[in-house]
Amino acid sequence: MQNDTICAISTPLGISGIGIVRISGPDTYRIIERIFRPAGKTGLRRLPSHSVRYGYVVDGKKTLDEVLVTIMRKPRSYTREDMAEIGCHGGIVPLKEVLSACIRNGARQALPGEFTKRAFVNGRIDLAQAESILEVIYSKTDRSLDMAVNKLKGNFSKELAVIRDSLLEALSVMEARINFPDEEDVESSGFDTARRIREVLSFTEKTISRAGKGKLIQQGINAAITGRANAGKSSLLNSLLKEDRAIVTEVPGTTRDAIQETINIRGIPVNIIDTAGIRNVRGRIERMGVEIALRWMDKAEVNLIMLDGSKKMNEYDRQLLAHIKGKNYLIIINKNDLPEKIEKEQLEKEFPRKRIVSISARTGAGIERLENEIYALILEGYGEMKGDEMFLNLRQEGKIVEIREILLLTEKTILDNAEIEIAAENLKTCIRKIDELTGRDVSADVMDRIFSQFCIGK
């Protein structure tokens, strides 16, 4: 498959300004020359890499689209193969017509992630970098994008290379002691294997800690807004989003199902869930809405309990307040632009003042402080962000955890003066797992599973 030429539409299908058809492989320029008619006299053969030529894609005498063709000659391309990108008009029909012309002239429709897979196989990126491309694509905030780009640049791969070299050195010393036990220079080398293992263990612990915060930045948290009907939950959602996402009326029970939207609070994606108002329900649909709201209270990382400050608390308010014991929460007193009737002093006796925020969802007063308090609540659970956070997917995190557990056993083996051969085999296993992370040693099944997560055209 590495010897054929692939093509795919690399932009979402739909009405847009431009769309890209991407081609990669040994026959790229032969195919392009068959379907492309440059507007000038200079053809593609004489163009240097990373040049752009204006012209038309044709099928015989029929013109399919007016395009720009970008030439990227190997090895200076995404796949390290000869590549071209055809910039078409961004409609469904012209993109499909140009793609079909490429296929008719010898290209093959690319599989999901096949361009990136070729970049990995051809040595332009390692497997950890390849996986980080998905993290770039799915970034929700500027902070998550920075984190993904750092990994794409190879920062994590460089760290893995350092600990691999460190373990290799420790392994070589162990094997020298196994194979040449009577050699004086081997025994007196002064190499502290236990200290080296502790250093690598420290790296795994730090990586797992960084990954926990990285998962927060990449995937975000759920924050559920719950409260009695007509307390202003939907107005709060609209105020946080700075747009009218939820319908707001004076009629209690307007929201019957959970509405979810993501906001960016200091680089952390916060998935805000506007739930149905807690009330005495009259029908099956309303009852289901209340049940969903209560379930969100149990599974959300942050609970935003909305109280109507213009009214005294009722039984539903008290039930919700009783339900948040032991959870991460903020109590939001809404409608501070109206005369206050809620028993605020009583609330402050039962709950810490820092957990109570007064706002007006209608005017926006207090929203900035609310966002600050949500961020502070997140940090309570995850710790301060230091800028070295890193996202690990399940495969990567699993490998790091396995390496840590094996090294803990190895450290115990060395300290107990047990069989050195066991410790050496453990180090070999750790090195193999590092190679599985970077793709130096990885099965075809694992590769296929990773790249199948990519879209066609990437």
JODACOR-V925228 format. One record per residue. N is the residue number from 0. RES is the residue in one small letter. PSI is psi in whole degrees, 0 to 359 (999 if undefined). BURIAL is b if it has 16 or more other C-alpha atoms within 10 Angstrom, else e. D_CENTER is the distance of its C-alpha to the mean C-alpha in whole Angstrom. Layout:
{{N	RES	PSI	BURIAL	D_CENTER} {N	RES	PSI	BURIAL	D_CENTER}}
//
This chain:
{{0	m	335	e	30} {1	q	348	e	29} {2	n	359	e	32} {3	d	178	e	32} {4	t	130	b	30} {5	i	157	b	27} {6	c	156	b	26} {7	a	157	b	24} {8	i	123	b	23} {9	s	5	b	20} {10	t	154	b	20} {11	p	139	e	19} {12	l	135	e	23} {13	g	184	e	25} {14	i	118	e	27} {15	s	176	e	26} {16	g	314	e	27} {17	i	163	e	26} {18	g	152	b	25} {19	i	129	b	24} {20	v	125	b	26} {21	r	139	b	25} {22	i	140	b	27} {23	s	137	b	27} {24	g	176	b	30} {25	p	335	b	33} {26	d	15	b	35} {27	t	308	b	33} {28	y	332	b	35} {29	r	319	e	38} {30	i	316	b	36} {31	i	318	b	35} {32	e	334	e	39} {33	r	328	e	40} {34	i	350	b	38} {35	f	132	b	38} {36	r	104	b	41} {37	p	149	b	41} {38	a	330	e	42} {39	g	190	e	44} {40	k	337	e	46} {41	t	122	e	44} {42	g	191	e	42} {43	l	333	b	39} {44	r	324	e	40} {45	r	354	e	41} {46	l	135	e	38} {47	p	166	e	36} {48	s	149	b	33} {49	h	38	e	30} {50	s	156	e	33} {51	v	135	b	33} {52	r	135	b	36} {53	y	142	b	37} {54	g	212	b	38} {55	y	143	b	38} {56	v	130	b	37} {57	v	158	b	40} {58	d	94	b	41} {59	g	240	e	45} {60	k	354	e	46} {61	k	129	e	44} {62	t	124	e	41} {63	l	321	b	38} {64	d	156	b	36} {65	e	125	b	36} {66	v	169	b	33} {67	l	128	b	32} {68	v	125	b	32} {69	t	126	b	30} {70	i	131	b	31} {71	m	103	b	29} {72	r	147	b	31} {73	k	148	b	30} {74	p	12	e	29} {75	r	57	e	27} {76	s	173	b	25} {77	y	321	b	21} {78	t	355	b	23} {79	r	18	b	26} {80	e	170	b	28} {81	d	130	b	30} {82	m	158	b	28} {83	a	149	b	28} {84	e	127	b	27} {85	i	113	b	29} {86	g	107	b	28} {87	c	176	b	30} {88	h	144	b	30} {89	g	47	b	27} {90	g	161	b	29} {91	i	316	e	29} {92	v	308	e	32} {93	p	322	b	32} {94	l	315	b	29} {95	k	324	b	30} {96	e	316	b	33} {97	v	319	b	32} {98	l	316	b	30} {99	s	324	b	33} {100	a	320	b	35} {101	c	316	b	33} {102	i	319	b	33} {103	r	335	e	37} {104	n	17	e	38} {105	g	354	e	36} {106	a	164	b	32} {107	r	144	b	30} {108	q	126	b	27} {109	a	150	b	24} {110	l	164	b	22} {111	p	128	b	18} {112	g	11	b	17} {113	e	329	b	20} {114	f	315	b	20} {115	t	324	b	17} {116	k	319	b	19} {117	r	324	b	22} {118	a	322	b	21} {119	f	311	b	20} {120	v	325	b	23} {121	n	4	b	25} {122	g	12	e	24} {123	r	326	b	22} {124	i	158	b	19} {125	d	182	b	18} {126	l	323	b	16} {127	a	321	b	13} {128	q	320	b	13} {129	a	316	b	13} {130	e	330	b	10} {131	s	340	b	8} {132	i	321	b	9} {133	l	323	b	7} {134	e	323	b	4} {135	v	314	b	7} {136	i	319	e	8} {137	y	11	e	5} {138	s	137	b	5} {139	k	341	b	8} {140	t	168	b	10} {141	d	326	e	12} {142	r	318	b	11} {143	s	327	b	7} {144	l	315	b	8} {145	d	318	b	11} {146	m	317	b	9} {147	a	320	b	7} {148	v	321	b	11} {149	n	321	b	13} {150	k	322	b	11} {151	l	325	b	12} {152	k	351	e	16} {153	g	12	b	16} {154	n	316	e	17} {155	f	321	b	15} {156	s	322	b	17} {157	k	321	e	20} {158	e	318	e	20} {159	l	323	b	20} {160	a	322	e	23} {161	v	313	e	25} {162	i	331	b	25} {163	r	313	b	26} {164	d	321	e	29} {165	s	316	b	30} {166	l	325	b	30} {167	l	319	b	32} {168	e	316	e	34} {169	a	320	b	35} {170	l	319	b	35} {171	s	322	e	38} {172	v	317	b	40} {173	m	314	b	40} {174	e	327	b	41} {175	a	320	e	44} {176	r	328	b	45} {177	i	315	e	45} {178	n	332	e	47} {179	f	64	e	49} {180	p	337	e	50} {181	d	358	e	53} {182	e	126	e	52} {183	e	320	e	53} {184	d	334	e	50} {185	v	314	b	47} {186	e	332	e	48} {187	s	21	e	49} {188	s	335	e	45} {189	g	6	e	44} {190	f	125	e	41} {191	d	93	e	39} {192	t	318	b	37} {193	a	318	b	36} {194	r	320	e	35} {195	r	320	b	32} {196	i	321	b	31} {197	r	324	e	30} {198	e	317	e	29} {199	v	323	b	26} {200	l	319	b	26} {201	s	321	e	25} {202	f	316	b	22} {203	t	320	b	21} {204	e	315	e	21} {205	k	321	e	20} {206	t	318	b	16} {207	i	320	b	16} {208	s	314	e	17} {209	r	323	b	14} {210	a	327	b	11} {211	g	317	b	12} {212	k	326	b	12} {213	g	323	b	9} {214	k	322	b	7} {215	l	314	b	9} {216	i	323	b	8} {217	q	316	b	4} {218	q	338	b	6} {219	g	188	b	9} {220	i	165	b	13} {221	n	132	b	15} {222	a	114	b	19} {223	a	128	b	22} {224	i	118	b	25} {225	t	154	b	28} {226	g	173	b	31} {227	r	163	b	35} {228	a	138	b	35} {229	n	24	b	36} {230	a	344	b	34} {231	g	20	b	32} {232	k	314	b	29} {233	s	325	b	28} {234	s	323	b	29} {235	l	315	b	27} {236	l	312	b	24} {237	n	322	b	25} {238	s	320	b	26} {239	l	323	b	23} {240	l	342	e	21} {241	k	35	e	24} {242	e	162	e	25} {243	d	88	e	27} {244	r	319	e	25} {245	a	146	b	27} {246	i	130	e	31} {247	v	122	b	33} {248	t	171	e	36} {249	e	353	e	39} {250	v	119	e	39} {251	p	141	b	38} {252	g	16	b	35} {253	t	317	b	34} {254	t	118	b	30} {255	r	344	b	31} {256	d	164	b	27} {257	a	131	b	24} {258	i	130	b	22} {259	q	134	b	18} {260	e	151	b	17} {261	t	133	b	14} {262	i	161	b	15} {263	n	112	b	14} {264	i	101	e	16} {265	r	43	e	16} {266	g	1	b	13} {267	i	124	b	12} {268	p	124	b	11} {269	v	114	b	14} {270	n	104	b	14} {271	i	126	b	18} {272	i	114	b	20} {273	d	112	b	24} {274	t	166	b	26} {275	a	148	b	29} {276	g	139	b	32} {277	i	122	b	34} {278	r	178	b	38} {279	n	104	e	40} {280	v	155	e	39} {281	r	349	e	42} {282	g	172	e	40} {283	r	320	e	38} {284	i	316	e	35} {285	e	322	b	35} {286	r	319	b	35} {287	m	322	e	32} {288	g	319	b	30} {289	v	320	b	31} {290	e	320	e	30} {291	i	320	b	27} {292	a	316	b	27} {293	l	325	b	28} {294	r	322	e	26} {295	w	326	b	23} {296	m	324	b	25} {297	d	329	e	24} {298	k	350	e	21} {299	a	145	b	19} {300	e	332	b	18} {301	v	132	b	20} {302	n	125	b	24} {303	l	102	b	25} {304	i	117	b	29} {305	m	124	b	31} {306	l	145	b	34} {307	d	107	b	37} {308	g	344	b	39} {309	s	2	b	41} {310	k	157	e	42} {311	k	153	e	43} {312	m	144	b	41} {313	n	188	e	42} {314	e	328	e	41} {315	y	321	b	38} {316	d	314	b	37} {317	r	324	e	38} {318	q	318	e	37} {319	l	317	b	33} {320	l	324	b	34} {321	a	332	e	35} {322	h	342	e	32} {323	i	0	b	30} {324	k	128	e	32} {325	g	1	e	29} {326	k	166	e	26} {327	n	123	b	24} {328	y	160	b	26} {329	l	136	b	27} {330	i	121	b	30} {331	i	117	b	30} {332	i	108	b	34} {333	n	165	b	34} {334	k	43	b	37} {335	n	0	b	38} {336	d	357	b	40} {337	l	162	e	42} {338	p	134	e	45} {339	e	128	b	43} {340	k	348	e	45} {341	i	152	b	42} {342	e	75	e	43} {343	k	321	e	41} {344	e	321	e	43} {345	q	319	e	43} {346	l	317	e	39} {347	e	339	e	39} {348	k	328	e	41} {349	e	332	e	39} {350	f	148	e	36} {351	p	143	e	35} {352	r	327	e	35} {353	k	344	e	31} {354	r	5	b	30} {355	i	124	b	32} {356	v	130	b	31} {357	s	129	b	34} {358	i	171	b	32} {359	s	105	b	34} {360	a	333	b	31} {361	r	317	e	34} {362	t	343	e	34} {363	g	358	b	31} {364	a	132	b	33} {365	g	357	b	31} {366	i	321	b	27} {367	e	318	e	26} {368	r	322	e	28} {369	l	316	b	26} {370	e	320	e	22} {371	n	320	e	23} {372	e	325	b	24} {373	i	316	b	21} {374	y	317	b	19} {375	a	323	e	22} {376	l	321	b	22} {377	i	316	b	18} {378	l	331	e	19} {379	e	324	e	22} {380	g	332	e	20} {381	y	346	e	17} {382	g	169	e	20} {383	e	141	e	20} {384	m	126	e	17} {385	k	0	e	18} {386	g	0	e	16} {387	d	18	e	15} {388	e	153	b	12} {389	m	136	b	10} {390	f	132	b	7} {391	l	131	b	9} {392	n	177	e	8} {393	l	321	e	12} {394	r	313	e	14} {395	q	316	b	13} {396	e	320	b	14} {397	g	319	e	17} {398	k	317	b	18} {399	i	319	b	18} {400	v	318	e	20} {401	e	317	b	22} {402	i	316	b	23} {403	r	314	b	24} {404	e	321	e	26} {405	i	319	b	28} {406	l	325	b	28} {407	l	318	e	30} {408	l	321	e	32} {409	t	318	b	33} {410	e	317	b	34} {411	k	321	e	36} {412	t	316	b	38} {413	i	315	b	39} {414	l	330	e	40} {415	d	3	e	42} {416	n	38	e	44} {417	a	189	e	43} {418	e	122	e	43} {419	i	335	b	41} {420	e	325	e	40} {421	i	315	e	38} {422	a	320	b	36} {423	a	317	b	36} {424	e	323	e	35} {425	n	319	b	32} {426	l	322	b	31} {427	k	319	e	31} {428	t	318	b	29} {429	c	318	b	26} {430	i	319	b	26} {431	r	321	b	26} {432	k	326	b	23} {433	i	319	b	21} {434	d	329	b	23} {435	e	327	b	20} {436	l	317	b	17} {437	t	347	b	18} {438	g	4	b	20} {439	r	327	e	23} {440	d	99	e	24} {441	v	143	e	22} {442	s	159	e	24} {443	a	324	e	24} {444	d	317	e	23} {445	v	317	e	19} {446	m	313	e	19} {447	d	320	e	20} {448	r	321	e	17} {449	i	309	b	14} {450	f	343	b	15} {451	s	343	e	16} {452	q	344	e	13} {453	f	160	b	13} {454	c	161	b	15} {455	i	133	b	19} {456	g	355	b	19} {457	k	999	b	16}}
//
